């Protein structure tokens, strides 16, 4: 959570319908701030996210490249999953990523009404999010540390 040495961050994202976006995030426990027809400020896990209305959005296939969420403990992740399955049952999925490895984590992914991708996760090891710097895998894509070329990118199971 934010503190004096870790101030809250601000994230702006597109939406097709401000009221629908605000209502969706409120169903996940977020709080609405100032809202008008062009944008809505939302309190999200102690941070500020802002839904800005756009005329159209290019659909994103899968979770990459753009998604956002929060790292939480397993009990909170279970609650978030229940809320997401209630408000977005056909768009919510859970997986155990990298099982048995240092970067093992539970991941709950969903989409808001405009198609923005959300990911909430719990790492099995608390030091995992930032500790395994020698492991270049991020998400489903692994890159060899010595080269970033199309040949160096491989998919992991």
C-alpha positions as CSV (number, residue, x, y, z in Angstrom):
1,X,0.0,0.0,0.0
2,X,1.1,3.6,-0.5
3,X,3.1,5.3,2.3
4,X,5.3,8.3,2.7
5,X,8.2,6.6,1.0
6,X,6.0,4.8,-1.5
7,X,3.4,7.3,-2.8
8,X,0.4,6.2,-4.8
9,X,0.9,5.9,-8.5
10,X,-1.5,7.3,-11.2
11,X,-2.5,5.3,-14.2
12,X,-4.7,6.5,-17.1
13,X,-6.4,4.1,-19.4
14,X,-8.9,4.2,-22.2
15,X,-12.6,3.2,-22.0
16,X,-15.6,3.3,-24.2
17,X,-18.1,4.1,-21.5
18,X,-17.0,6.0,-18.4
19,X,-20.0,5.0,-16.3
20,X,-19.6,1.3,-17.2
21,X,-15.9,1.5,-16.3
22,X,-16.5,3.1,-13.0
23,X,-19.3,0.7,-12.1
24,X,-17.1,-2.3,-13.0
25,X,-14.2,-1.2,-10.8
26,X,-16.6,-0.4,-7.9
27,X,-17.7,-4.0,-8.1
28,X,-14.1,-4.9,-7.3
29,X,-14.1,-2.7,-4.2
30,X,-12.7,0.4,-5.9
31,X,-14.1,3.8,-5.0
32,X,-15.3,6.5,-7.5
33,X,-13.9,10.0,-7.2
34,X,-14.7,12.8,-9.6
35,X,-16.6,11.5,-12.7
36,X,-17.9,13.2,-15.8
37,X,-18.8,12.1,-19.3
38,X,-15.1,12.3,-20.4
39,X,-13.3,10.6,-17.5
40,X,-13.7,8.9,-14.1
41,X,-11.2,8.9,-11.3
42,X,-11.1,5.6,-9.4
43,X,-9.4,4.7,-6.1
44,X,-7.9,1.3,-6.8
45,X,-5.9,-0.4,-4.0
46,X,-4.8,2.9,-2.6
47,X,-3.7,4.2,-6.1
48,X,-5.4,6.5,-8.6
49,X,-6.5,5.1,-11.9
50,X,-8.4,7.2,-14.4
51,X,-10.7,5.9,-17.1
52,X,-10.7,8.3,-20.1
53,X,-13.4,7.9,-22.8
54,X,-12.3,7.2,-26.3
55,X,-14.4,6.7,-29.4
56,X,-12.9,3.3,-30.2
57,X,-10.4,0.9,-29.0
58,X,-8.2,-1.5,-30.9
59,X,-8.9,-5.0,-29.6
60,X,-5.9,-6.6,-27.8
61,X,-5.3,-10.3,-28.4
62,X,-4.2,-11.9,-25.1
63,X,-2.7,-10.2,-22.1
64,X,0.3,-8.5,-23.9
65,X,1.4,-5.9,-24.3
66,X,-0.9,-3.7,-22.1
67,X,-2.4,-4.8,-18.8
68,X,-2.4,-3.7,-15.2
69,X,-3.3,-5.0,-11.8
70,X,-2.0,-5.5,-8.3
71,X,0.1,-8.0,-6.4
72,X,-1.9,-9.2,-3.3
73,X,-1.8,-12.0,-0.8
74,X,-3.6,-15.3,-1.7
75,X,-6.7,-14.6,0.5
76,X,-7.2,-11.2,-1.3
77,X,-6.6,-12.9,-4.7
78,X,-9.3,-15.4,-3.9
79,X,-11.7,-12.6,-3.1
80,X,-10.9,-10.7,-6.2
81,X,-11.4,-13.8,-8.3
82,X,-14.8,-14.3,-6.8
83,X,-15.7,-10.7,-7.5
84,X,-14.5,-10.9,-11.1
85,X,-16.3,-14.2,-11.7
86,X,-19.5,-12.5,-10.6
87,X,-19.1,-9.4,-12.8
88,X,-17.1,-10.9,-15.7
89,X,-17.6,-14.7,-15.6
90,X,-16.7,-15.3,-19.3
91,X,-13.7,-13.0,-19.2
92,X,-12.0,-14.3,-16.0
93,X,-9.3,-17.0,-15.9
94,X,-6.9,-18.3,-13.2
95,X,-3.6,-20.1,-13.6
96,X,-0.6,-21.2,-11.6
97,X,2.3,-19.8,-13.5
98,X,5.8,-21.3,-13.4
99,X,4.9,-24.0,-10.9
100,X,7.7,-25.2,-8.6
101,X,10.0,-22.5,-9.8
102,X,11.3,-19.4,-7.9
103,X,8.9,-17.2,-9.8
104,X,5.8,-19.3,-9.2
105,X,2.7,-17.3,-8.9
106,X,-1.1,-17.5,-9.0
107,X,-2.5,-15.2,-11.7
108,X,-6.1,-14.1,-12.2
109,X,-6.8,-12.3,-15.4
110,X,-9.9,-10.6,-16.7
111,X,-11.1,-7.7,-18.8
112,X,-13.1,-4.7,-18.0
113,X,-16.2,-3.7,-20.1
114,X,-13.9,-1.9,-22.6
115,X,-11.6,-4.9,-23.0
116,X,-8.7,-3.5,-20.9
117,X,-6.8,-6.5,-19.5
118,X,-6.4,-6.8,-15.7
119,X,-4.0,-9.2,-13.9
120,X,-4.0,-9.8,-10.2
121,X,-1.2,-12.1,-8.8
122,X,0.2,-13.7,-5.7
123,X,3.8,-14.9,-5.7
124,X,4.5,-18.0,-3.7
125,X,7.8,-16.5,-2.5
126,X,7.5,-12.9,-1.3
127,X,11.0,-12.0,-2.8
128,X,10.1,-13.4,-6.2
129,X,8.7,-10.2,-8.0
130,X,12.1,-8.5,-8.0
131,X,14.6,-11.1,-6.8
132,X,15.2,-13.4,-9.8
133,X,17.0,-10.9,-12.0
134,X,19.1,-13.7,-13.6
135,X,15.9,-15.3,-14.9
136,X,14.9,-13.2,-18.0
137,X,11.4,-14.8,-18.3
138,X,8.6,-12.3,-18.1
139,X,5.1,-13.6,-18.6
140,X,5.0,-16.1,-21.4
141,X,8.1,-14.7,-23.2
142,X,11.7,-15.7,-22.4
143,X,14.6,-13.7,-23.7
144,X,18.2,-14.8,-23.5
145,X,20.1,-12.2,-21.5
146,X,22.9,-11.8,-24.1
147,X,20.8,-10.9,-27.1
148,X,17.4,-9.4,-27.8
149,X,16.7,-10.5,-31.4
150,X,13.7,-12.2,-33.0
151,X,15.6,-15.5,-32.7
152,X,16.1,-15.1,-29.0
153,X,12.4,-15.0,-28.1
154,X,10.9,-18.3,-27.1
155,X,7.5,-19.2,-25.7
156,X,7.4,-21.0,-22.4
157,X,4.7,-23.5,-21.4
